């Protein structure tokens, strides 16, 4: 499935949730979509658990 089709499906899901369930349902569906996306990337091997806890720079303490 291409990213365009995945984006279309996600947008439609958010639209239906917002229309039928209100703003709370819209936020819930969006948050669960983000969690599912991160879990999918983790299971595909694109992300590692250390990516969330490692600093971006190569230095541990920038004050030195």
Secondary structure, DSSP 8 states (H G I E B T S, - for coil): --HHHHHHHHHHHHHHHHHHHHHHHHHHHHHHHHHHHHHHHHHHTS--GGGGTS-SSS-S-TT-
